């Protein structure tokens, strides 16, 4: 998946596998610091972080 535009305030990206995902089910939000740091490093390497 490629995200080609920025996220709006409050929008989130789900990076874990949801099994089974059922419409309307509640999710527990957990910040994945390792994934966030890896994504930041990739963006910074490409010079695309604004």
mmCIF file as Biopython writes it, N, C-alpha, C and O atoms, coordinates in Angstrom:
data_model
#
loop_
_atom_site.group_PDB
_atom_site.id
_atom_site.type_symbol
_atom_site.label_atom_id
_atom_site.label_alt_id
_atom_site.label_comp_id
_atom_site.label_asym_id
_atom_site.label_entity_id
_atom_site.label_seq_id
_atom_site.pdbx_PDB_ins_code
_atom_site.Cartn_x
_atom_site.Cartn_y
_atom_site.Cartn_z
_atom_site.occupancy
_atom_site.B_iso_or_equiv
_atom_site.auth_seq_id
_atom_site.auth_asym_id
_atom_site.pdbx_PDB_model_num
ATOM 1   N N  . UNK A ? 1  ? 0.836   -1.170  0.000  1.0 0.0 1  A 1 
ATOM 2   C CA . UNK A ? 1  ? 0.000   0.000   0.000  1.0 0.0 1  A 1 
ATOM 3   C C  . UNK A ? 1  ? 0.878   1.229   0.000  1.0 0.0 1  A 1 
ATOM 4   O O  . UNK A ? 1  ? 1.893   1.271   0.695  1.0 0.0 1  A 1 
ATOM 5   N N  . UNK A ? 2  ? 0.499   2.224   -0.769 1.0 0.0 2  A 1 
ATOM 6   C CA . UNK A ? 2  ? 1.234   3.473   -0.832 1.0 0.0 2  A 1 
ATOM 7   C C  . UNK A ? 2  ? 0.282   4.589   -0.448 1.0 0.0 2  A 1 
ATOM 8   O O  . UNK A ? 2  ? -0.817  4.701   -0.991 1.0 0.0 2  A 1 
ATOM 9   N N  . UNK A ? 3  ? 0.712   5.403   0.485  1.0 0.0 3  A 1 
ATOM 10  C CA . UNK A ? 3  ? -0.067  6.581   0.871  1.0 0.0 3  A 1 
ATOM 11  C C  . UNK A ? 3  ? 0.582   7.757   0.168  1.0 0.0 3  A 1 
ATOM 12  O O  . UNK A ? 3  ? 1.716   8.120   0.481  1.0 0.0 3  A 1 
ATOM 13  N N  . UNK A ? 4  ? -0.118  8.349   -0.767 1.0 0.0 4  A 1 
ATOM 14  C CA . UNK A ? 4  ? 0.480   9.394   -1.595 1.0 0.0 4  A 1 
ATOM 15  C C  . UNK A ? 4  ? 0.114   10.803  -1.138 1.0 0.0 4  A 1 
ATOM 16  O O  . UNK A ? 4  ? 0.579   11.780  -1.725 1.0 0.0 4  A 1 
ATOM 17  N N  . UNK A ? 5  ? -0.702  10.919  -0.114 1.0 0.0 5  A 1 
ATOM 18  C CA . UNK A ? 5  ? -1.075  12.234  0.401  1.0 0.0 5  A 1 
ATOM 19  C C  . UNK A ? 5  ? -1.125  12.153  1.920  1.0 0.0 5  A 1 
ATOM 20  O O  . UNK A ? 5  ? -1.192  11.065  2.493  1.0 0.0 5  A 1 
ATOM 21  N N  . UNK A ? 6  ? -1.093  13.293  2.554  1.0 0.0 6  A 1 
ATOM 22  C CA . UNK A ? 6  ? -1.093  13.342  4.006  1.0 0.0 6  A 1 
ATOM 23  C C  . UNK A ? 6  ? -2.416  12.930  4.617  1.0 0.0 6  A 1 
ATOM 24  O O  . UNK A ? 6  ? -3.449  12.879  3.950  1.0 0.0 6  A 1 
ATOM 25  N N  . UNK A ? 7  ? -2.355  12.638  5.899  1.0 0.0 7  A 1 
ATOM 26  C CA . UNK A ? 7  ? -3.561  12.302  6.647  1.0 0.0 7  A 1 
ATOM 27  C C  . UNK A ? 7  ? -4.097  13.557  7.308  1.0 0.0 7  A 1 
ATOM 28  O O  . UNK A ? 7  ? -3.341  14.468  7.641  1.0 0.0 7  A 1 
ATOM 29  N N  . UNK A ? 8  ? -5.380  13.595  7.490  1.0 0.0 8  A 1 
ATOM 30  C CA . UNK A ? 8  ? -5.999  14.695  8.216  1.0 0.0 8  A 1 
ATOM 31  C C  . UNK A ? 8  ? -5.915  14.409  9.708  1.0 0.0 8  A 1 
ATOM 32  O O  . UNK A ? 8  ? -5.780  13.255  10.115 1.0 0.0 8  A 1 
ATOM 33  N N  . UNK A ? 9  ? -5.993  15.435  10.509 1.0 0.0 9  A 1 
ATOM 34  C CA . UNK A ? 9  ? -5.958  15.278  11.954 1.0 0.0 9  A 1 
ATOM 35  C C  . UNK A ? 9  ? -7.011  14.280  12.400 1.0 0.0 9  A 1 
ATOM 36  O O  . UNK A ? 9  ? -8.180  14.383  12.028 1.0 0.0 9  A 1 
ATOM 37  N N  . UNK A ? 10 ? -6.585  13.314  13.202 1.0 0.0 10 A 1 
ATOM 38  C CA . UNK A ? 10 ? -7.504  12.308  13.725 1.0 0.0 10 A 1 
ATOM 39  C C  . UNK A ? 10 ? -7.602  11.052  12.884 1.0 0.0 10 A 1 
ATOM 40  O O  . UNK A ? 10 ? -8.102  10.035  13.367 1.0 0.0 10 A 1 
ATOM 41  N N  . UNK A ? 11 ? -7.140  11.086  11.639 1.0 0.0 11 A 1 
ATOM 42  C CA . UNK A ? 11 ? -7.165  9.890   10.803 1.0 0.0 11 A 1 
ATOM 43  C C  . UNK A ? 11 ? -6.053  8.946   11.231 1.0 0.0 11 A 1 
ATOM 44  O O  . UNK A ? 11 ? -4.982  9.386   11.648 1.0 0.0 11 A 1 
ATOM 45  N N  . UNK A ? 12 ? -6.309  7.657   11.128 1.0 0.0 12 A 1 
ATOM 46  C CA . UNK A ? 12 ? -5.347  6.644   11.538 1.0 0.0 12 A 1 
ATOM 47  C C  . UNK A ? 12 ? -5.189  5.599   10.444 1.0 0.0 12 A 1 
ATOM 48  O O  . UNK A ? 12 ? -6.081  5.394   9.620  1.0 0.0 12 A 1 
ATOM 49  N N  . UNK A ? 13 ? -4.043  4.949   10.455 1.0 0.0 13 A 1 
ATOM 50  C CA . UNK A ? 13 ? -3.783  3.856   9.528  1.0 0.0 13 A 1 
ATOM 51  C C  . UNK A ? 13 ? -3.683  2.576   10.342 1.0 0.0 13 A 1 
ATOM 52  O O  . UNK A ? 13 ? -2.950  2.523   11.329 1.0 0.0 13 A 1 
ATOM 53  N N  . UNK A ? 14 ? -4.403  1.561   9.942  1.0 0.0 14 A 1 
ATOM 54  C CA . UNK A ? 14 ? -4.324  0.261   10.611 1.0 0.0 14 A 1 
ATOM 55  C C  . UNK A ? 14 ? -3.232  -0.530  9.912  1.0 0.0 14 A 1 
ATOM 56  O O  . UNK A ? 14 ? -3.307  -0.790  8.711  1.0 0.0 14 A 1 
ATOM 57  N N  . UNK A ? 15 ? -2.201  -0.917  10.690 1.0 0.0 15 A 1 
ATOM 58  C CA . UNK A ? 15 ? -1.075  -1.639  10.099 1.0 0.0 15 A 1 
ATOM 59  C C  . UNK A ? 15 ? -1.011  -3.096  10.546 1.0 0.0 15 A 1 
ATOM 60  O O  . UNK A ? 15 ? -0.154  -3.853  10.090 1.0 0.0 15 A 1 
ATOM 61  N N  . UNK A ? 16 ? -1.901  -3.478  11.422 1.0 0.0 16 A 1 
ATOM 62  C CA . UNK A ? 16 ? -1.904  -4.868  11.878 1.0 0.0 16 A 1 
ATOM 63  C C  . UNK A ? 16 ? -3.000  -5.647  11.161 1.0 0.0 16 A 1 
ATOM 64  O O  . UNK A ? 16 ? -3.926  -5.070  10.590 1.0 0.0 16 A 1 
ATOM 65  N N  . UNK A ? 17 ? -2.876  -6.942  11.204 1.0 0.0 17 A 1 
ATOM 66  C CA . UNK A ? 17 ? -3.843  -7.822  10.560 1.0 0.0 17 A 1 
ATOM 67  C C  . UNK A ? 17 ? -5.068  -7.956  11.459 1.0 0.0 17 A 1 
ATOM 68  O O  . UNK A ? 17 ? -4.960  -8.385  12.607 1.0 0.0 17 A 1 
ATOM 69  N N  . UNK A ? 18 ? -6.216  -7.593  10.938 1.0 0.0 18 A 1 
ATOM 70  C CA . UNK A ? 18 ? -7.459  -7.706  11.703 1.0 0.0 18 A 1 
ATOM 71  C C  . UNK A ? 18 ? -8.151  -9.004  11.330 1.0 0.0 18 A 1 
ATOM 72  O O  . UNK A ? 18 ? -8.700  -9.119  10.235 1.0 0.0 18 A 1 
ATOM 73  N N  . UNK A ? 19 ? -8.133  -9.964  12.208 1.0 0.0 19 A 1 
ATOM 74  C CA . UNK A ? 19 ? -8.806  -11.236 11.934 1.0 0.0 19 A 1 
ATOM 75  C C  . UNK A ? 19 ? -9.673  -11.590 13.109 1.0 0.0 19 A 1 
ATOM 76  O O  . UNK A ? 19 ? -9.154  -11.571 14.225 1.0 0.0 19 A 1 
ATOM 77  N N  . UNK A ? 20 ? -10.852 -11.890 12.985 1.0 0.0 20 A 1 
ATOM 78  C CA . UNK A ? 20 ? -11.705 -11.487 11.861 1.0 0.0 20 A 1 
ATOM 79  C C  . UNK A ? 20 ? -12.225 -10.083 12.107 1.0 0.0 20 A 1 
ATOM 80  O O  . UNK A ? 20 ? -12.625 -9.765  13.227 1.0 0.0 20 A 1 
ATOM 81  N N  . UNK A ? 21 ? -12.230 -9.257  11.113 1.0 0.0 21 A 1 
ATOM 82  C CA . UNK A ? 21 ? -12.797 -7.916  11.227 1.0 0.0 21 A 1 
ATOM 83  C C  . UNK A ? 21 ? -14.280 -8.013  10.924 1.0 0.0 21 A 1 
ATOM 84  O O  . UNK A ? 21 ? -14.672 -8.556  9.892  1.0 0.0 21 A 1 
ATOM 85  N N  . UNK A ? 22 ? -15.094 -7.495  11.807 1.0 0.0 22 A 1 
ATOM 86  C CA . UNK A ? 22 ? -16.541 -7.536  11.637 1.0 0.0 22 A 1 
ATOM 87  C C  . UNK A ? 22 ? -17.045 -6.098  11.650 1.0 0.0 22 A 1 
ATOM 88  O O  . UNK A ? 22 ? -16.695 -5.321  12.538 1.0 0.0 22 A 1 
ATOM 89  N N  . UNK A ? 23 ? -17.858 -5.749  10.677 1.0 0.0 23 A 1 
ATOM 90  C CA . UNK A ? 23 ? -18.377 -4.391  10.588 1.0 0.0 23 A 1 
ATOM 91  C C  . UNK A ? 23 ? -19.007 -3.978  11.910 1.0 0.0 23 A 1 
ATOM 92  O O  . UNK A ? 23 ? -19.837 -4.693  12.471 1.0 0.0 23 A 1 
ATOM 93  N N  . UNK A ? 24 ? -18.596 -2.812  12.395 1.0 0.0 24 A 1 
ATOM 94  C CA . UNK A ? 24 ? -19.146 -2.270  13.629 1.0 0.0 24 A 1 
ATOM 95  C C  . UNK A ? 24 ? -18.401 -2.681  14.885 1.0 0.0 24 A 1 
ATOM 96  O O  . UNK A ? 24 ? -18.701 -2.183  15.970 1.0 0.0 24 A 1 
ATOM 97  N N  . UNK A ? 25 ? -17.433 -3.585  14.757 1.0 0.0 25 A 1 
ATOM 98  C CA . UNK A ? 25 ? -16.727 -4.029  15.960 1.0 0.0 25 A 1 
ATOM 99  C C  . UNK A ? 25 ? -15.819 -2.922  16.473 1.0 0.0 25 A 1 
ATOM 100 O O  . UNK A ? 25 ? -15.289 -2.128  15.695 1.0 0.0 25 A 1 
ATOM 101 N N  . UNK A ? 26 ? -15.645 -2.876  17.777 1.0 0.0 26 A 1 
ATOM 102 C CA . UNK A ? 26 ? -14.783 -1.878  18.400 1.0 0.0 26 A 1 
ATOM 103 C C  . UNK A ? 26 ? -13.331 -2.334  18.291 1.0 0.0 26 A 1 
ATOM 104 O O  . UNK A ? 26 ? -13.026 -3.524  18.377 1.0 0.0 26 A 1 
ATOM 105 N N  . UNK A ? 27 ? -12.450 -1.364  18.100 1.0 0.0 27 A 1 
ATOM 106 C CA . UNK A ? 27 ? -11.031 -1.650  18.020 1.0 0.0 27 A 1 
ATOM 107 C C  . UNK A ? 27 ? -10.316 -0.998  19.189 1.0 0.0 27 A 1 
ATOM 108 O O  . UNK A ? 27 ? -10.732 0.055   19.672 1.0 0.0 27 A 1 
ATOM 109 N N  . UNK A ? 28 ? -9.253  -1.620  19.636 1.0 0.0 28 A 1 
ATOM 110 C CA . UNK A ? 28 ? -8.414  -1.027  20.676 1.0 0.0 28 A 1 
ATOM 111 C C  . UNK A ? 28 ? -7.219  -0.399  19.964 1.0 0.0 28 A 1 
ATOM 112 O O  . UNK A ? 28 ? -6.464  -1.091  19.282 1.0 0.0 28 A 1 
ATOM 113 N N  . UNK A ? 29 ? -7.051  0.906   20.123 1.0 0.0 29 A 1 
ATOM 114 C CA . UNK A ? 29 ? -5.964  1.619   19.471 1.0 0.0 29 A 1 
ATOM 115 C C  . UNK A ? 29 ? -4.682  1.422   20.264 1.0 0.0 29 A 1 
ATOM 116 O O  . UNK A ? 29 ? -4.636  1.668   21.469 1.0 0.0 29 A 1 
ATOM 117 N N  . UNK A ? 30 ? -3.643  0.977   19.569 1.0 0.0 30 A 1 
ATOM 118 C CA . UNK A ? 30 ? -2.322  0.839   20.172 1.0 0.0 30 A 1 
ATOM 119 C C  . UNK A ? 30 ? -1.323  1.500   19.239 1.0 0.0 30 A 1 
ATOM 120 O O  . UNK A ? 30 ? -1.310  1.224   18.040 1.0 0.0 30 A 1 
ATOM 121 N N  . UNK A ? 31 ? -0.497  2.358   19.778 1.0 0.0 31 A 1 
ATOM 122 C CA . UNK A ? 31 ? 0.527   2.989   18.962 1.0 0.0 31 A 1 
ATOM 123 C C  . UNK A ? 31 ? 1.678   2.019   18.783 1.0 0.0 31 A 1 
ATOM 124 O O  . UNK A ? 31 ? 2.236   1.518   19.760 1.0 0.0 31 A 1 
ATOM 125 N N  . UNK A ? 32 ? 2.031   1.755   17.544 1.0 0.0 32 A 1 
ATOM 126 C CA . UNK A ? 32 ? 3.144   0.873   17.218 1.0 0.0 32 A 1 
ATOM 127 C C  . UNK A ? 32 ? 4.355   1.763   16.946 1.0 0.0 32 A 1 
ATOM 128 O O  . UNK A ? 32 ? 4.596   2.177   15.812 1.0 0.0 32 A 1 
ATOM 129 N N  . UNK A ? 33 ? 5.108   2.047   17.999 1.0 0.0 33 A 1 
ATOM 130 C CA . UNK A ? 33 ? 6.221   2.990   17.917 1.0 0.0 33 A 1 
ATOM 131 C C  . UNK A ? 33 ? 7.274   2.515   16.919 1.0 0.0 33 A 1 
ATOM 132 O O  . UNK A ? 33 ? 7.808   3.324   16.161 1.0 0.0 33 A 1 
ATOM 133 N N  . UNK A ? 34 ? 7.577   1.235   16.907 1.0 0.0 34 A 1 
ATOM 134 C CA . UNK A ? 34 ? 8.602   0.709   15.997 1.0 0.0 34 A 1 
ATOM 135 C C  . UNK A ? 34 ? 8.198   0.928   14.538 1.0 0.0 34 A 1 
ATOM 136 O O  . UNK A ? 34 ? 9.024   1.341   13.724 1.0 0.0 34 A 1 
ATOM 137 N N  . UNK A ? 35 ? 6.938   0.655   14.201 1.0 0.0 35 A 1 
ATOM 138 C CA . UNK A ? 35 ? 6.474   0.861   12.831 1.0 0.0 35 A 1 
ATOM 139 C C  . UNK A ? 35 ? 6.474   2.343   12.489 1.0 0.0 35 A 1 
ATOM 140 O O  . UNK A ? 35 ? 6.868   2.716   11.384 1.0 0.0 35 A 1 
ATOM 141 N N  . UNK A ? 36 ? 6.046   3.187   13.401 1.0 0.0 36 A 1 
ATOM 142 C CA . UNK A ? 36 ? 6.032   4.629   13.173 1.0 0.0 36 A 1 
ATOM 143 C C  . UNK A ? 36 ? 7.438   5.141   12.882 1.0 0.0 36 A 1 
ATOM 144 O O  . UNK A ? 36 ? 7.636   5.909   11.940 1.0 0.0 36 A 1 
ATOM 145 N N  . UNK A ? 37 ? 8.401   4.728   13.673 1.0 0.0 37 A 1 
ATOM 146 C CA . UNK A ? 37 ? 9.780   5.173   13.469 1.0 0.0 37 A 1 
ATOM 147 C C  . UNK A ? 37 ? 10.340  4.669   12.138 1.0 0.0 37 A 1 
ATOM 148 O O  . UNK A ? 37 ? 11.062  5.397   11.457 1.0 0.0 37 A 1 
ATOM 149 N N  . UNK A ? 38 ? 10.015  3.437   11.764 1.0 0.0 38 A 1 
ATOM 150 C CA . UNK A ? 38 ? 10.469  2.892   10.486 1.0 0.0 38 A 1 
ATOM 151 C C  . UNK A ? 38 ? 9.874   3.684   9.317  1.0 0.0 38 A 1 
ATOM 152 O O  . UNK A ? 38 ? 10.578  3.991   8.355  1.0 0.0 38 A 1 
ATOM 153 N N  . UNK A ? 39 ? 8.575   4.014   9.398  1.0 0.0 39 A 1 
ATOM 154 C CA . UNK A ? 39 ? 7.932   4.789   8.352  1.0 0.0 39 A 1 
ATOM 155 C C  . UNK A ? 39 ? 8.509   6.200   8.265  1.0 0.0 39 A 1 
ATOM 156 O O  . UNK A ? 39 ? 8.720   6.720   7.169  1.0 0.0 39 A 1 
ATOM 157 N N  . UNK A ? 40 ? 8.762   6.814   9.410  1.0 0.0 40 A 1 
ATOM 158 C CA . UNK A ? 40 ? 9.367   8.154   9.419  1.0 0.0 40 A 1 
ATOM 159 C C  . UNK A ? 40 ? 10.737  8.127   8.743  1.0 0.0 40 A 1 
ATOM 160 O O  . UNK A ? 40 ? 11.053  9.010   7.945  1.0 0.0 40 A 1 
ATOM 161 N N  . UNK A ? 41 ? 11.544  7.125   9.056  1.0 0.0 41 A 1 
ATOM 162 C CA . UNK A ? 41 ? 12.880  7.009   8.474  1.0 0.0 41 A 1 
ATOM 163 C C  . UNK A ? 41 ? 12.799  6.849   6.964  1.0 0.0 41 A 1 
ATOM 164 O O  . UNK A ? 41 ? 13.605  7.428   6.236  1.0 0.0 41 A 1 
ATOM 165 N N  . UNK A ? 42 ? 11.830  6.066   6.485  1.0 0.0 42 A 1 
ATOM 166 C CA . UNK A ? 42 ? 11.669  5.867   5.045  1.0 0.0 42 A 1 
ATOM 167 C C  . UNK A ? 42 ? 11.268  7.161   4.359  1.0 0.0 42 A 1 
ATOM 168 O O  . UNK A ? 42 ? 11.768  7.475   3.279  1.0 0.0 42 A 1 
ATOM 169 N N  . UNK A ? 43 ? 10.374  7.908   4.976  1.0 0.0 43 A 1 
ATOM 170 C CA . UNK A ? 43 ? 9.922   9.176   4.390  1.0 0.0 43 A 1 
ATOM 171 C C  . UNK A ? 43 ? 11.057  10.187  4.395  1.0 0.0 43 A 1 
ATOM 172 O O  . UNK A ? 43 ? 11.278  10.873  3.397  1.0 0.0 43 A 1 
ATOM 173 N N  . UNK A ? 44 ? 11.776  10.285  5.501  1.0 0.0 44 A 1 
ATOM 174 C CA . UNK A ? 44 ? 12.882  11.238  5.582  1.0 0.0 44 A 1 
ATOM 175 C C  . UNK A ? 44 ? 13.963  10.918  4.553  1.0 0.0 44 A 1 
ATOM 176 O O  . UNK A ? 44 ? 14.570  11.831  3.993  1.0 0.0 44 A 1 
ATOM 177 N N  . UNK A ? 45 ? 14.209  9.637   4.297  1.0 0.0 45 A 1 
ATOM 178 C CA . UNK A ? 45 ? 15.211  9.231   3.328  1.0 0.0 45 A 1 
ATOM 179 C C  . UNK A ? 45 ? 14.819  9.686   1.914  1.0 0.0 45 A 1 
ATOM 180 O O  . UNK A ? 45 ? 15.684  9.938   1.076  1.0 0.0 45 A 1 
ATOM 181 N N  . UNK A ? 46 ? 13.542  9.787   1.666  1.0 0.0 46 A 1 
ATOM 182 C CA . UNK A ? 46 ? 13.056  10.227  0.351  1.0 0.0 46 A 1 
ATOM 183 C C  . UNK A ? 46 ? 12.846  11.730  0.305  1.0 0.0 46 A 1 
ATOM 184 O O  . UNK A ? 46 ? 12.545  12.275  -0.757 1.0 0.0 46 A 1 
ATOM 185 N N  . UNK A ? 47 ? 13.000  12.416  1.444  1.0 0.0 47 A 1 
ATOM 186 C CA . UNK A ? 47 ? 12.836  13.865  1.479  1.0 0.0 47 A 1 
ATOM 187 C C  . UNK A ? 47 ? 11.413  14.321  1.296  1.0 0.0 47 A 1 
ATOM 188 O O  . UNK A ? 47 ? 11.179  15.408  0.768  1.0 0.0 47 A 1 
ATOM 189 N N  . UNK A ? 48 ? 10.448  13.518  1.719  1.0 0.0 48 A 1 
ATOM 190 C CA . UNK A ? 48 ? 9.046   13.847  1.477  1.0 0.0 48 A 1 
ATOM 191 C C  . UNK A ? 48 ? 8.292   14.302  2.721  1.0 0.0 48 A 1 
ATOM 192 O O  . UNK A ? 48 ? 7.105   14.617  2.634  1.0 0.0 48 A 1 
ATOM 193 N N  . UNK A ? 49 ? 8.948   14.344  3.869  1.0 0.0 49 A 1 
ATOM 194 C CA . UNK A ? 49 ? 8.251   14.747  5.096  1.0 0.0 49 A 1 
ATOM 195 C C  . UNK A ? 49 ? 8.184   16.260  5.152  1.0 0.0 49 A 1 
ATOM 196 O O  . UNK A ? 49 ? 9.198   16.947  5.027  1.0 0.0 49 A 1 
ATOM 197 N N  . UNK A ? 50 ? 6.993   16.761  5.339  1.0 0.0 50 A 1 
ATOM 198 C CA . UNK A ? 50 ? 6.802   18.224  5.396  1.0 0.0 50 A 1 
ATOM 199 C C  . UNK A ? 50 ? 6.283   18.614  6.751  1.0 0.0 50 A 1 
ATOM 200 O O  . UNK A ? 50 ? 6.055   19.796  7.007  1.0 0.0 50 A 1 
#
